[in-house]
Amino acid sequence: MKTKKKTDGIRVTFLGTGTSIGVPVITCDCPVCMSEDPHDNRLRTSVMIEVNNRTFVIDCGPDFRIQMLRERVMNLDAVIFTHEHRDHIAGLDDVRAFNYVLNKKIDIYGTKQVMEAIRIEFPYIFSDSRYFGAPQLTVHLIDQQPFQIKDVEFIPIRVLHEKLPVFGFRIGDFTYITDASSISEEEKDKIRGSKVIVLNALRNSKHVSHFSVGEAVELLQELKPESAYLTHLSHFVGLHEEVNSRLPENIRLAYDGLTVTV
């Protein structure tokens, strides 16, 4: 499927590539958690998309502040949410730094279900008697229809996280999917033709709500992107370099700070 809106080159930065508890895991002394290879250190999953002189972040989990400082992000046009789990929304309060410095509200995009969860998680943001230091946001509800932010088109890809609907997104020739355990044939058709696909792969063994590494590789071989990256990785996946040596040549483990141009 081709997108109707042409975009310039897309720069993708992996802000975090870890599962909900990150890597290393608190109290764990496994080889991955004890690794001195920085590729094995993984903050909670998120990506930054830079396209057409715009900057977007997909999901802002509890490591959002650290991620913004690490990448020296100076502008933010919008945050787009895949779903409402805390490892994908818990950093929302920290967008207020952009409010202060840029003197603007930050646009956030998500389904009605996501926004209801955010209102419960951050009631002070939406209170009628708004606290002075609360983030200033403009809420945009999305559904399965393509939507535009400025001049950039986003195509939602509906996947299931066990039974929970989650959105991945296609922007031009780039598709990003996290927290998926199944994707319908209809939604796969929206992904086909992507040059680069990012897909979650929690661990090597089967999991009820995430693709395993083997399942992710099998799906990627079906979709046939030029290149693909696995994200939302737990310490059970194994050491970064060792796993990469076993993967097909066009499929790699993503890592925090990795940048890809599409």
Secondary structure, 3 states (H helix, E strand, C coil): CCCCCCCCCCEEEEEECECCCCECCCCCCCCCCCCCCHHHCECECEEEEEECCEEEEECCCCCHHHHHHHCCCCCCCEEECCCCCHHHHCCHHHHHHHHHHHCCCEEEEECHHHHHHHHHHCHHHHCCCCCCCCCCEEEEECCCCCEEECCEEEEEEEEEECCEEEEEEEECCEEECCCCCECCHHHHHHHCCCCEEEEECCCCCCCCCCCCHHHHHHHHHHHCCCEEEEECECHHHCCHHHHHHHCCCCEEECCCCCEEEC
